């Protein structure tokens, strides 16, 4: 029985480890500035936890076999523990866990404690059951006010986010269902939700933030590779949660300007 | 209030007083056990429907019909809620704790037998109210077991958010009241009714785990109860605790100024300790069983006690790690994150000590031991994904993905259930007077161990790749569609693993009536429940009050007549 148990535990352990190490499924290729650091921290955590995982599981299986009861087995070692070993183990794990944690804190801080740099591209993201809308302030750089009284989700676009079209700042505000961002420029995102909580998740950009009714949450990211990346909703928001997805097109500055100008022209 | 001593002067006669409205903690423990067993089959059946839907989205289930997206979400909500409250909280504490805590400390019953009966029947009512949510107009709620408002607070936010959601909250509120009654009883019993010589540091680790769990329950369930009442008021009385000005389906709702994050704080202030409420009794049982079947004292008894105490203490200071992405202040994430990493330390101590217990032991491999070893394995696997999620920068990628689902299922789901299986196979002889079948127990163990790993390990791969949770259909999003083969594998694994649970059921009921008669101490264990008759008499020790002479795990004592020394045995053991 000890042998069978060891075999099964070892097999499960090695098979699980194989798919991690072979990276059969792994984080999608990162396309934002923070991705490098996040992925590095992920890999570091992965290696440390992986070593502990292997050590613990393999010794668990080995002990089960090695110390199984049989007629010629060694007598039990009568012991209530070893305080010295206990202290060493405790201090080691404490240092390891807390150290690992501190290493990750600088990126969190830079993304969240400081505002976006001056000249960042402003985009307002609005989540509602079950769509994302993106608003660009246009050449004036100012978002016009919105109002819940004007919101009409069924109409889509400007009406869906409740844009006050009589406001002068609204003239050049562009509302779209697809997101475009220029590459290598910081983006100042403001996230809001009109009905329930949604979560704006772009796996390739290593970005996730809940959009919460009543809050306007500012975040900033910098996409670093041209491409199309899928946006999904990560917070359960109702029956259509699974189809609340979208696309972000990261393009060159030139293409971005062209795209925005075309939207402005459409609006006039 | 009648004390345990007066009530237990004579055993009750008549079926109803003896088996239905019984005051005997042993009967109440068995009642809790069967309630949880019913609930786990309901919960498991719901998960089976979900897994089937993910693999065959348009399948029509006999007697159930087609699973629509909203049906899928209510299955998920009810699965989570039923499993967390009526299985993970009910069986380890209400079931085994009720039955064995008084016996293990040498008491004739719980401190408040009437309160004990009341707490069981209140739990039963809560379960009935929860099940009723399936049968009302609109069906069960779809807001997930975490019930985040505004989704859970606005009736028009989705199907099931009408009466179904009201029943859901009401059920949880009733459950909270039942748990508060139970917690008071456990704490008082442990503090006041210990036999002569049963000092705190001589209590079995199971007793410590139930005691600490009860303290957590006392502090956590009150908060959830209040939070639930506020949610009911938001839904039905027009208050705005959790709901700001929102527009749902183009309609402006009457709420103003509420904070959706307030619910999350209150919910997780309960929710995180709840994780430990589910797992601590499993740790207790694993320790007890590992020591017994290793024929060796538990490694570091005191360290185990302090580890559980610090897990319980720290467990109240980490709730914010569920909220890194919620819009909560990013500064507080630092504190929550560091404290969460700290809680990994006592968890690591426990694992180290379990391995230490098996080191240089003489391990007997009866089914309870297999499950205890399985518990350790799953605890390690589920625990080690914690330090990923505890780091806010990594949580950006992993939050609300299957990585989280895999993490908590392994540790608070399957590991806790392995604790229950270990407890069932271990204490069944004492509870029912017969032995369970070993061969079928082993087969059940290996299938369940391999099966649960096959279901939950791939969830980590899925989550790393960005696989979002709580989606009823993964074909809509391109990158999610590429991950469907993993879902297929998990569904097949789930079907096989669920099928294997019938082995357990047959073994359980067959052995209850046909199993070989059990002796008083079939495992040659040392704690007080093994000193009394099998099954124990109404007052537990047949009129004798046990006297305790030493700690709970004296195995392999040099010079002793046998390889174990009972707690009541007056012989001396080496100082340690």
Interface residues (C-beta under 8 A of the other chain):
Chain A: X1 X2 X4 X5 X8 X9 X12 X16 X19 X20 X24 X25 X26 X27 X28 X34 X37 X38 X41 X42 X45 X46 X48 X49 X52 X53 X56 X57 X59 X60 X63 X64 X67 X68 X69 X73 X74 X75 X76 X77 X78 X79 X80 X81 X82 X83 X85 X86 X89 X90 X93 X94 X97 X98 X100 X101 X102 X104 X105 X107 X108 X109 X112 X113 X128 X129 X148 X149 X151 X152 X153 X154 X162 X194 X195 X196 X197 X199 X201 X203 X206 X207 X208 X209 X210 X212 X213 X214 X215 X217 X230 X232 X233 X234 X235 X236 X237 X238 X239 X240 X241 X242 X243 X245
Chain B: X68 X69 X70 X73 X142 X143 X144 X148 X149 X150 X151 X154 X157 X158 X159 X243 X244 X245 X246 X247 X248 X249 X250 X252 X257 X258 X259 X260 X261 X294 X295 X296 X297 X298 X299 X300 X301 X302 X303 X325 X326 X327 X330 X331 X333 X334 X337 X338 X341 X342 X344 X345 X348 X349 X351 X352 X353 X355 X356 X358 X359 X360 X361 X362 X363 X364 X365 X370 X373 X376 X377 X380 X381 X384 X385 X387 X388 X390 X391 X392 X393 X394 X396 X397 X399 X400 X401 X442 X446 X449 X450 X453 X457 X458 X460 X461 X462 X464 X465 X466 X468 X470 X471 X472 X473 X474 X476 X477 X478 X479 X480 X483 X486 X555 X556 X557 X558 X563 X574 X576
